[in-house]
Amino acid sequence: MTWRIGVDLGGTKTEIAALAPDGALRLRRRLPTPATYGGTVAQIAGMVEAAEAEIGHTASIGIGIPGSESPDTGLIRGANSTFLNGEALRADLAARLRRAVRLSNDANCLAMSEFHDLRGTGFAVILGTGVGGGLVVNGKLIEGRNRIAGEWGHNPLPWMTQGEFPGPRCWCGQQGCIETFLCGPALARDADGPEARDAAPLPARAAAGDAVARAALDRHADRLARALAAVINLLDPDVIVLGGGLSNMDHLYEVLPKLIRRHVFSDSFATPVLKARHGDSSGVLGAARLW
């Protein structure tokens, strides 16, 4: 075994972690993500070089990104950090770092962090600035022929109500995507209007008796349950794990099992819905395990 470095490239922060050959976490750092492609490449390379200087070893490099790499062109596509789209991120980083680099979707990295030791099927969900998913079967990441396995956020919200249909226009060009209902900014807008972006205060507001916040959280949980029920009907995973900023809303783990059950095509429903074990560091640990 060798040293492994993981990088989690997020919309607001970039995190790096180094795993020793025995799998122990030996280093972890975070910096704000630059708003430009060139700045992002330079920052990731600088963080890797600084980490290797600190641990005293050269490491393998795995990077989680908010999008995926086209198998045809090698260019990034589908990233909600849109400055990445159309760029040869893996090739540019490999040239800068003078070694091979592995990339995968950030939700895939979450799945690898949570399920690398699972004998069975696990589905990992990111609920943050965007919405994504990752699938692992018996410890192996399933990316699919087109490298889009798990991209449930860009399917339409299931069982739309009359008031939801046809749904908001998504940045991807479609309408009614799950992401447009379930991401953090969408939840904030549902509660506080079109200019709102931050959903983090809503659970505390609801607990204090704010009826607007409570109603928005209830709608969000119901929509999330419908979306997860569609995943269960298709894949029937052994476990579902939630990551990303909205996964910290504790009420989800109480209400989701009851809400999901209504839409699952089965006379029984026992799939656990759990919070990511490593919180918002799960992605960076999974990125390190891409090697």
C-alpha positions as CSV (number, residue, x, y, z in Angstrom):
1,M,0.0,0.0,0.0
2,T,1.1,3.6,-0.7
3,W,0.2,7.0,0.6
4,R,-3.1,8.3,-0.9
5,I,-4.2,11.9,-1.2
6,G,-7.9,12.8,-1.8
7,V,-9.2,16.2,-2.9
8,D,-12.8,17.2,-2.7
9,L,-13.5,20.1,-5.1
10,G,-16.7,21.8,-3.9
11,G,-18.6,24.9,-4.9
12,T,-17.5,26.9,-1.9
13,K,-14.5,24.9,-0.4
14,T,-11.8,22.6,-1.5
15,E,-10.6,20.0,1.0
16,I,-7.5,17.8,0.9
17,A,-6.8,14.7,3.0
18,A,-3.8,12.3,3.2
19,L,-4.2,8.6,4.1
20,A,-1.3,6.6,5.3
21,P,-0.6,3.1,3.9
22,D,-2.6,1.7,6.8
23,G,-5.6,3.9,5.9
24,A,-5.2,6.3,8.9
25,L,-6.0,9.9,8.3
26,R,-2.8,11.9,8.7
27,L,-3.6,15.3,7.2
28,R,-6.7,17.4,6.4
29,R,-6.9,21.0,5.2
30,R,-9.5,23.3,3.6
31,L,-9.4,26.4,1.5
32,P,-12.2,28.5,-0.2
33,T,-12.6,27.4,-3.8
34,P,-11.5,30.0,-6.4
35,A,-14.2,31.1,-8.9
36,T,-12.0,30.5,-12.0
37,Y,-10.7,27.4,-13.7
38,G,-7.1,28.5,-13.7
39,G,-7.2,29.4,-10.1
40,T,-8.8,26.1,-9.2
41,V,-6.1,24.1,-11.0
42,A,-3.3,26.1,-9.4
43,Q,-4.9,25.8,-5.9
44,I,-5.3,22.0,-6.1
45,A,-1.8,21.5,-7.3
46,G,-0.5,23.8,-4.6
47,M,-2.5,21.9,-1.9
48,V,-1.1,18.6,-3.1
49,E,2.5,19.8,-3.2
50,A,2.1,21.3,0.3
51,A,0.5,18.1,1.7
52,E,3.3,15.9,0.3
53,A,5.9,18.2,1.7
54,E,4.3,17.9,5.1
55,I,3.9,14.1,5.1
56,G,7.2,13.5,3.4
57,H,5.9,11.1,0.8
58,T,4.7,11.2,-2.8
59,A,1.1,9.9,-3.0
60,S,-1.6,8.8,-5.4
61,I,-4.1,11.5,-6.2
62,G,-7.9,11.1,-6.4
63,I,-10.2,14.1,-6.9
64,G,-13.9,14.4,-6.4
65,I,-15.6,16.9,-8.6
66,P,-19.2,18.3,-8.9
67,G,-19.6,16.8,-12.4
68,S,-18.1,14.0,-14.5
69,E,-15.5,13.5,-17.2
70,S,-16.7,12.6,-20.7
71,P,-15.4,9.2,-21.8
72,D,-15.4,10.6,-25.4
73,T,-13.5,13.9,-24.9
74,G,-11.9,13.8,-21.5
75,L,-13.6,17.1,-20.8
76,I,-15.7,17.9,-17.7
77,R,-19.4,18.1,-18.2
78,G,-22.5,18.5,-16.0
79,A,-20.7,20.5,-13.2
80,N,-22.8,23.0,-11.3
81,S,-19.5,24.8,-10.8
82,T,-20.0,25.7,-14.5
83,F,-16.4,27.1,-15.0
84,L,-15.2,23.5,-15.0
85,N,-17.4,22.4,-17.9
86,G,-15.5,21.9,-21.2
87,E,-12.1,21.8,-19.4
88,A,-9.6,19.0,-19.4
89,L,-9.2,19.0,-15.6
90,R,-7.6,15.6,-15.3
91,A,-5.1,16.2,-18.0
92,D,-4.2,19.6,-16.8
93,L,-3.7,18.4,-13.2
94,A,-1.7,15.4,-14.4
95,A,0.6,17.7,-16.3
96,R,1.0,20.1,-13.4
97,L,1.6,17.3,-10.9
98,R,3.6,15.1,-13.3
99,R,1.7,11.9,-12.6
100,A,-1.6,10.2,-13.3
101,V,-4.7,11.6,-11.5
102,R,-8.0,9.9,-11.0
103,L,-11.3,11.9,-11.1
104,S,-14.8,11.0,-10.2
105,N,-18.1,12.6,-9.3
106,D,-18.2,13.9,-5.7
107,A,-21.2,11.7,-5.0
108,N,-19.2,8.7,-6.2
109,C,-16.5,9.7,-3.7
110,L,-19.1,9.9,-0.9
111,A,-20.2,6.4,-1.9
112,M,-16.6,5.1,-1.8
113,S,-16.0,6.6,1.6
114,E,-19.2,5.0,3.0
115,F,-19.3,1.7,1.2
116,H,-15.8,0.6,0.3
117,D,-16.1,-2.2,2.9
118,L,-19.7,-3.1,2.2
119,R,-20.7,-6.5,1.0
120,G,-23.8,-5.4,-0.8
121,T,-25.3,-2.4,-2.6
122,G,-25.2,1.1,-1.2
123,F,-26.5,4.3,-2.6
124,A,-25.0,7.6,-1.4
125,V,-26.8,11.0,-1.9
126,I,-25.3,14.5,-1.8
127,L,-27.8,17.2,-0.8
128,G,-26.0,20.5,-1.1
129,T,-25.6,23.2,-3.6
130,G,-26.4,20.5,-6.1
131,V,-27.9,17.0,-5.8
132,G,-26.1,13.8,-6.8
133,G,-25.8,10.1,-6.1
134,G,-23.2,7.4,-6.2
135,L,-23.6,3.6,-6.4
136,V,-21.3,1.0,-4.9
137,V,-21.7,-2.8,-5.2
138,N,-19.6,-5.1,-3.0
139,G,-17.0,-2.4,-2.5
140,K,-16.7,-1.5,-6.2
141,L,-17.8,1.9,-7.5
142,I,-20.3,1.6,-10.4
143,E,-19.8,4.5,-12.8
144,G,-21.6,3.1,-15.8
145,R,-20.8,3.0,-19.5
146,N,-21.3,6.8,-19.9
147,R,-20.0,7.6,-16.4
148,I,-23.3,8.9,-15.2
149,A,-24.5,6.1,-12.9
150,G,-26.2,7.6,-9.8
151,E,-27.1,11.0,-11.4
152,W,-30.6,10.9,-10.0
153,G,-30.6,14.7,-9.4
154,H,-31.2,15.2,-13.1
155,N,-34.2,12.9,-13.4
156,P,-37.7,14.5,-13.0
157,L,-39.2,14.7,-9.5
158,P,-41.5,11.6,-9.2
159,W,-45.2,11.8,-8.5
160,M,-45.4,15.6,-9.0
161,T,-48.4,17.4,-7.6
162,Q,-50.4,19.8,-9.6
163,G,-48.7,22.7,-7.9
164,E,-45.2,21.3,-8.6
165,F,-45.7,20.5,-12.3
166,P,-43.8,21.1,-14.6
167,G,-41.1,22.3,-12.1
168,P,-38.4,24.9,-12.3
169,R,-36.0,25.2,-15.2
170,C,-32.7,23.5,-14.3
171,W,-29.3,24.8,-15.3
172,C,-28.8,21.6,-17.2
173,G,-31.5,22.7,-19.7
174,Q,-34.3,20.3,-18.5
175,Q,-37.3,21.2,-16.4
176,G,-38.5,19.7,-13.1
177,C,-35.2,18.0,-12.2
178,I,-35.0,16.6,-8.7
179,E,-32.1,19.0,-8.0
180,T,-34.3,22.0,-8.6
181,F,-36.5,20.9,-5.7
182,L,-34.1,19.3,-3.3
183,C,-30.8,21.4,-3.4
184,G,-30.0,23.8,-0.6
185,P,-30.8,27.0,-2.5
186,A,-34.1,25.5,-3.7
187,L,-35.1,24.8,-0.1
188,A,-34.1,28.3,0.9
189,R,-36.1,29.8,-2.0
190,D,-39.2,27.7,-1.2
191,A,-39.2,29.2,2.3
192,D,-38.0,32.8,1.8
193,G,-38.5,33.7,-1.8
194,P,-36.4,33.9,-5.0
195,E,-33.4,35.8,-3.6
196,A,-32.8,33.4,-0.7
197,R,-29.8,31.0,-0.9
198,D,-29.1,29.7,2.6
199,A,-31.3,26.9,4.0
200,A,-29.1,26.2,7.1
201,P,-31.2,28.3,9.6
202,L,-34.5,26.7,8.7
203,P,-34.5,23.8,11.2
204,A,-33.8,26.1,14.1
205,R,-36.5,28.5,12.9
206,A,-39.0,25.6,12.6
207,A,-38.2,24.4,16.1
208,A,-38.8,27.9,17.4
209,G,-42.3,27.9,15.9
210,D,-41.7,29.5,12.5
211,A,-44.6,28.1,10.4
212,V,-43.1,29.2,7.1
213,A,-39.9,27.3,7.8
214,R,-41.8,24.2,9.0
215,A,-43.9,24.1,5.9
216,A,-40.9,24.4,3.6
217,L,-39.0,21.6,5.5
218,D,-42.1,19.4,5.3
219,R,-42.4,19.9,1.5
220,H,-38.7,19.2,1.1
221,A,-38.9,15.9,3.1
222,D,-41.9,14.7,1.1
223,R,-40.1,15.4,-2.2
224,L,-36.9,13.8,-1.0
225,A,-38.9,10.7,0.1
226,R,-40.5,10.4,-3.4
227,A,-37.1,10.8,-5.1
228,L,-35.5,8.1,-2.9
229,A,-38.5,5.8,-3.3
230,A,-37.8,5.8,-7.1
231,V,-34.2,4.8,-6.4
232,I,-35.3,2.0,-4.1
233,N,-37.8,0.7,-6.7
234,L,-35.0,0.6,-9.3
235,L,-32.0,-0.6,-7.3
236,D,-33.3,-1.8,-3.9
237,P,-30.0,-1.0,-2.1
238,D,-29.1,-2.4,1.3
239,V,-28.6,1.1,2.7
240,I,-28.9,4.8,1.7
241,V,-26.5,7.4,3.1
242,L,-27.1,11.1,3.0
243,G,-24.2,13.6,2.7
244,G,-23.8,17.3,1.9
245,G,-24.9,20.3,3.9
246,L,-28.6,19.4,4.1
247,S,-27.8,15.9,5.5
248,N,-27.2,17.7,8.8
249,M,-31.0,18.3,9.2
250,D,-31.7,15.6,11.8
251,H,-35.5,15.5,11.3
252,L,-34.9,13.8,7.9
253,Y,-33.8,10.5,9.6
254,E,-37.0,10.5,11.6
255,V,-39.5,11.3,8.9
256,L,-38.1,9.8,5.8
257,P,-38.7,6.1,6.5
258,K,-42.4,6.8,7.0
259,L,-42.7,9.0,3.9
260,I,-40.7,6.7,1.6
261,R,-42.8,3.7,2.5
262,R,-45.8,5.2,0.8
263,H,-44.1,5.0,-2.6
264,V,-42.1,1.8,-2.5
265,F,-43.5,-1.0,-4.6
266,S,-43.3,-3.6,-1.9
267,D,-45.3,-4.9,1.0
268,S,-42.3,-4.3,3.3
269,F,-39.7,-1.6,3.6
270,A,-36.6,-1.9,5.8
271,T,-34.0,0.2,3.9
272,P,-32.1,2.3,6.5
273,V,-31.5,6.0,5.6
274,L,-28.3,7.1,7.5
275,K,-26.2,10.2,7.9
276,A,-22.7,9.9,6.4
277,R,-20.3,8.6,9.0
278,H,-17.6,11.2,8.2
279,G,-19.9,14.2,7.7
280,D,-18.8,16.6,5.0
281,S,-15.3,15.0,4.9
282,S,-16.7,11.8,3.5
283,G,-16.1,13.0,-0.1
284,V,-12.4,13.7,0.4
285,L,-11.8,10.3,2.0
286,G,-13.6,8.6,-0.8
287,A,-11.5,10.5,-3.4
288,A,-8.4,9.2,-1.8
289,R,-9.8,5.6,-2.2
290,L,-10.3,6.0,-6.0
291,W,-6.9,4.3,-6.2
